[in-house]
Amino acid sequence: MALRRTWRRQRLGAMIRASRQAARLSQATAAAQANAEEPDAPRLTQSFISRVEDGLAEITADQLARLLSVLGVDDRTRRLLTDLHHSTDERGWWEAYSQVPPIVAESTRLGEEATSIKTYDSVVIQGLLQTRHYARAVISSSVFVRPIDVEPLLDLRMRRQQRLEIPGFRLTCVLTESTLHHAVGDRALMRTQMQRLCEVAIHGEHVVRILPYGRGPWPGITQFALFESGGSARPVAHIDGDLGAQIYTDEEPLAALASTFDDAYSRALSPTQSLQLLQDMAARL
C-alpha cells in the first residue's frame, strides 16, 4: 500500500531538502557521509533521501538524527524538524471539513503549520481578520462557492482565526486603503469590521498596516499570503485571483511576491498611523 503523503510529511521533506541545499551537499553525498559516521547503522541511499524530500518515504527518528548531524543544522532547526517528524501522521482538525475545496484545505494546512504569515490584501480584508458577518458576505459573493457550502466555509474561516491566539505565531498584514472603503455590507457591518481591525492593532501581537492612496502606485493588485515555517525552509505562497486560488512553492514566484510585500510594507503607514486611520473610519461609520 502506498504511503499517505500527508502535508506534514511533505513539509518535513521540503525542510530537509532546504537544509541539505544550504549545506551544499548532494543527496548522494549526504547519504555517504551519514553512512560513514555510523557504519553499523542501516544504510541511507540517495534514492531514499530523494523520496523523503518528496514526502514519499517515511524516515525514522534515528535516520533523521543522522541526516541532521551531517547537514549541520542549528539547534532551532533541529527542534523544528524533530517536532514536525513526531506529528507527520497526525490528522489536522480541518480534515473534518471534507466538503471544502482542496485548495481551501491546503491553505488551511499552510496556516496551521506556519509560524508567521505575511499578507498583502488589495480587494477585501484579510480572512484572518474578518468578522463573521463580513466573512459571510465575502464568501457568499464568490462565483466559486455554492450556496450550500457558504456556512461550512464560514465556520472553517472562523476556526482558522484561533491561530491568532497561539503564542509565537505572528501575522503581518498590509491592507490597501481601498479594502477599508470596499463596502461588502451595510454601515453597521463595516463599523464592526473596522472595530475588529482596531482591536487587533491595539493588542500589538500582530501587525496591521494600511497602504494609503497617496503613497503612489501600489506594487501589486493581487491578494496573497506568504506562509513561513522557520528554519531554512522556503516560504509557501497562496494567491487569490479571478480564476480561483493557487499555491506556489517555486523560488521565482516566491521572490516576486516577497518583493511586492516588502515594497508595500515599506510604503504603508506606521502601525500607529494605521490604527489612527482605522479608528477615524470606525468613528465615521
PLY file of the C-alpha trace (Angstrom):
ply
format ascii 1.0
element vertex 285
property float x
property float y
property float z
element edge 284
property int vertex1
property int vertex2
end_header
0.00 0.00 0.00
1.32 3.44 -0.92
2.37 5.74 1.90
-0.14 8.51 2.62
1.54 11.75 1.51
0.46 13.95 4.39
1.05 17.69 4.45
3.39 17.41 7.43
5.44 14.72 5.69
5.70 16.94 2.61
6.71 19.90 4.78
9.30 17.81 6.62
10.75 16.67 3.31
10.86 20.20 1.95
12.68 21.43 5.07
15.19 18.59 4.88
15.84 19.47 1.23
16.31 23.14 2.08
18.73 22.27 4.89
20.70 19.96 2.61
20.92 22.58 -0.11
22.02 25.16 2.47
24.80 22.74 3.46
25.75 22.45 -0.25
25.53 18.67 -0.22
24.03 16.45 -2.88
21.66 13.69 -1.83
24.32 11.10 -2.62
26.98 12.93 -0.59
24.67 13.39 2.38
23.86 9.68 2.36
27.53 8.71 2.06
28.60 10.96 4.94
25.78 9.69 7.18
26.80 6.10 6.43
30.46 6.88 7.12
29.65 8.42 10.51
27.72 5.34 11.64
28.88 2.40 9.52
26.97 -0.15 11.61
23.60 1.58 11.19
21.21 0.74 8.33
22.49 2.44 5.19
20.94 5.57 3.75
20.80 5.89 -0.03
20.42 8.74 -2.49
17.07 7.38 -3.68
15.78 7.11 -0.11
16.69 10.73 0.69
15.07 11.80 -2.58
11.80 10.07 -1.64
11.90 11.53 1.88
12.36 15.04 0.48
9.40 14.48 -1.85
7.23 13.31 1.06
7.01 9.80 -0.41
9.05 7.85 2.15
8.94 7.67 5.93
12.11 8.49 7.82
12.72 7.16 11.32
13.80 9.35 14.22
17.26 7.75 14.15
17.65 8.28 10.41
16.57 11.89 10.77
19.07 12.50 13.58
21.90 11.02 11.48
20.98 13.13 8.49
20.67 16.35 10.50
24.09 15.69 12.03
25.60 15.57 8.56
23.72 18.67 7.44
24.96 20.66 10.44
21.65 22.39 11.18
21.36 24.75 14.15
19.53 23.78 17.34
16.36 25.70 16.42
16.03 23.98 13.04
16.80 20.61 14.62
13.99 21.06 17.17
11.58 22.24 14.49
12.31 19.26 12.24
12.17 16.80 15.13
8.82 18.13 16.33
7.45 18.05 12.79
8.63 14.45 12.40
6.74 13.42 15.53
3.48 14.74 14.03
3.77 13.58 10.41
0.85 11.15 10.63
-1.48 13.25 12.76
-4.70 14.35 11.13
-5.46 18.07 11.16
-8.69 19.47 12.62
-9.55 20.89 9.20
-9.90 17.38 7.74
-13.32 17.22 9.38
-14.44 19.78 6.78
-14.45 17.22 3.99
-16.80 19.24 1.76
-14.47 22.24 1.33
-12.43 22.55 -1.90
-8.93 21.00 -1.80
-7.28 24.41 -2.27
-9.04 25.71 0.85
-7.95 22.67 2.85
-4.39 23.13 1.61
-4.37 26.80 2.54
-5.65 25.89 6.00
-2.83 23.39 6.41
-0.34 26.05 5.42
-1.72 28.43 8.01
-1.67 25.84 10.77
1.94 24.86 10.07
3.24 28.39 9.66
4.96 30.26 12.47
4.32 33.54 10.67
2.14 34.76 7.79
2.68 37.89 5.73
-0.30 39.06 3.70
-0.96 41.71 1.10
-4.66 42.44 0.66
-5.87 44.80 -2.04
-9.52 43.82 -2.58
-11.06 42.64 0.70
-9.81 42.49 4.28
-7.61 39.56 5.21
-9.64 36.47 6.15
-7.87 36.00 9.47
-9.12 39.44 10.49
-12.69 39.29 9.19
-15.74 39.35 11.42
-18.29 36.60 10.87
-20.77 38.89 9.09
-18.08 40.37 6.84
-16.76 36.90 6.02
-20.23 35.61 5.17
-20.75 38.49 2.73
-17.42 37.85 1.02
-17.78 34.07 0.81
-21.37 34.15 -0.44
-20.45 36.60 -3.23
-17.85 34.25 -4.77
-18.79 32.62 -8.07
-16.79 29.58 -6.95
-18.95 28.90 -3.88
-22.28 27.06 -3.97
-24.93 28.38 -1.55
-24.88 25.06 0.31
-21.15 25.48 1.00
-21.27 29.01 2.47
-21.81 28.03 6.11
-19.15 25.25 6.19
-16.62 27.61 4.63
-17.63 30.34 7.06
-17.21 28.01 10.04
-13.79 26.97 8.74
-12.67 30.58 8.32
-13.74 31.47 11.86
-11.97 28.38 13.23
-8.78 29.37 11.40
-8.73 32.65 13.32
-7.90 30.76 16.51
-4.38 30.62 15.10
-4.02 34.27 16.10
-4.20 33.22 19.76
-1.29 30.76 19.57
1.85 32.07 21.36
4.75 32.59 18.97
2.59 32.96 15.86
2.69 36.33 14.09
0.54 37.83 11.34
1.87 40.82 9.43
-0.85 42.27 7.24
-0.68 45.11 4.71
-4.13 46.32 3.66
-4.58 48.81 0.86
-6.83 51.73 1.79
-9.33 50.57 -0.82
-10.13 47.45 1.24
-11.42 49.72 4.01
-13.76 51.52 1.63
-14.95 48.36 -0.10
-18.41 48.12 1.47
-19.33 44.43 1.40
-22.35 45.16 3.63
-24.20 47.93 5.43
-22.68 50.58 7.71
-23.17 48.52 10.86
-21.32 45.56 9.32
-18.44 47.75 8.18
-18.25 49.58 11.52
-17.95 46.29 13.38
-15.26 45.19 10.94
-13.27 48.40 11.46
-13.55 47.92 15.22
-12.20 44.40 14.86
-9.16 45.69 12.97
-8.63 48.29 15.69
-8.71 45.59 18.38
-6.01 43.56 16.64
-3.87 46.64 16.02
-4.15 47.80 19.64
-3.32 44.36 21.04
0.07 44.54 19.35
0.90 40.86 18.88
0.10 41.12 15.18
0.88 43.91 12.72
-1.78 45.70 10.66
-0.54 48.43 8.34
-2.51 50.44 5.80
-1.13 51.36 2.37
-2.90 54.67 1.63
-3.97 56.06 -1.72
-1.37 58.83 -1.54
1.72 56.60 -1.46
1.98 56.23 -5.24
1.03 53.28 -7.48
0.57 50.13 -5.46
3.17 47.40 -6.02
0.51 44.81 -6.85
-3.23 44.23 -7.13
-3.35 40.50 -6.36
-4.13 39.34 -2.83
-1.66 36.82 -1.45
-0.26 35.28 1.71
3.30 34.10 2.40
3.45 31.23 4.89
6.75 30.87 6.77
7.64 27.92 8.98
11.03 28.97 10.29
14.35 27.21 9.91
15.75 27.08 6.39
12.50 26.04 4.71
11.35 28.12 1.77
8.05 30.01 2.27
4.88 28.90 0.51
2.53 31.35 -1.20
-1.25 31.34 -1.59
-2.71 33.69 -4.20
-6.34 34.66 -4.71
-7.37 35.65 -8.22
-10.29 35.96 -10.60
-9.76 32.39 -11.79
-9.56 30.96 -8.28
-6.76 30.37 -5.80
-3.34 28.82 -6.39
-0.42 27.75 -4.24
3.18 28.43 -5.26
6.38 26.83 -3.94
8.91 27.69 -6.68
11.66 30.18 -6.00
10.89 32.68 -8.78
7.24 33.47 -7.93
8.06 33.45 -4.22
10.81 36.01 -4.76
8.45 38.22 -6.79
5.73 38.08 -4.12
8.22 38.72 -1.32
9.43 41.80 -3.21
5.85 43.02 -3.63
5.15 42.56 0.07
8.37 44.32 1.13
7.58 47.26 -1.16
4.02 47.55 0.17
5.20 47.24 3.77
7.86 49.92 3.35
5.35 52.39 1.89
2.49 51.65 4.28
1.59 53.85 7.23
3.27 53.01 10.52
1.29 50.81 12.94
0.36 53.89 14.98
-0.73 55.87 11.91
-2.64 52.86 10.61
-4.50 52.49 13.89
-5.45 56.16 13.83
-6.84 55.81 10.32
-8.85 52.74 11.34
-10.23 54.49 14.41
-11.22 57.54 12.33
-13.04 55.34 9.84
-14.84 53.41 12.56
-15.97 56.69 14.14
-17.38 57.92 10.83
-19.44 54.78 10.19
0 1
1 2
2 3
3 4
4 5
5 6
6 7
7 8
8 9
9 10
10 11
11 12
12 13
13 14
14 15
15 16
16 17
17 18
18 19
19 20
20 21
21 22
22 23
23 24
24 25
25 26
26 27
27 28
28 29
29 30
30 31
31 32
32 33
33 34
34 35
35 36
36 37
37 38
38 39
39 40
40 41
41 42
42 43
43 44
44 45
45 46
46 47
47 48
48 49
49 50
50 51
51 52
52 53
53 54
54 55
55 56
56 57
57 58
58 59
59 60
60 61
61 62
62 63
63 64
64 65
65 66
66 67
67 68
68 69
69 70
70 71
71 72
72 73
73 74
74 75
75 76
76 77
77 78
78 79
79 80
80 81
81 82
82 83
83 84
84 85
85 86
86 87
87 88
88 89
89 90
90 91
91 92
92 93
93 94
94 95
95 96
96 97
97 98
98 99
99 100
100 101
101 102
102 103
103 104
104 105
105 106
106 107
107 108
108 109
109 110
110 111
111 112
112 113
113 114
114 115
115 116
116 117
117 118
118 119
119 120
120 121
121 122
122 123
123 124
124 125
125 126
126 127
127 128
128 129
129 130
130 131
131 132
132 133
133 134
134 135
135 136
136 137
137 138
138 139
139 140
140 141
141 142
142 143
143 144
144 145
145 146
146 147
147 148
148 149
149 150
150 151
151 152
152 153
153 154
154 155
155 156
156 157
157 158
158 159
159 160
160 161
161 162
162 163
163 164
164 165
165 166
166 167
167 168
168 169
169 170
170 171
171 172
172 173
173 174
174 175
175 176
176 177
177 178
178 179
179 180
180 181
181 182
182 183
183 184
184 185
185 186
186 187
187 188
188 189
189 190
190 191
191 192
192 193
193 194
194 195
195 196
196 197
197 198
198 199
199 200
200 201
201 202
202 203
203 204
204 205
205 206
206 207
207 208
208 209
209 210
210 211
211 212
212 213
213 214
214 215
215 216
216 217
217 218
218 219
219 220
220 221
221 222
222 223
223 224
224 225
225 226
226 227
227 228
228 229
229 230
230 231
231 232
232 233
233 234
234 235
235 236
236 237
237 238
238 239
239 240
240 241
241 242
242 243
243 244
244 245
245 246
246 247
247 248
248 249
249 250
250 251
251 252
252 253
253 254
254 255
255 256
256 257
257 258
258 259
259 260
260 261
261 262
262 263
263 264
264 265
265 266
266 267
267 268
268 269
269 270
270 271
271 272
272 273
273 274
274 275
275 276
276 277
277 278
278 279
279 280
280 281
281 282
282 283
283 284
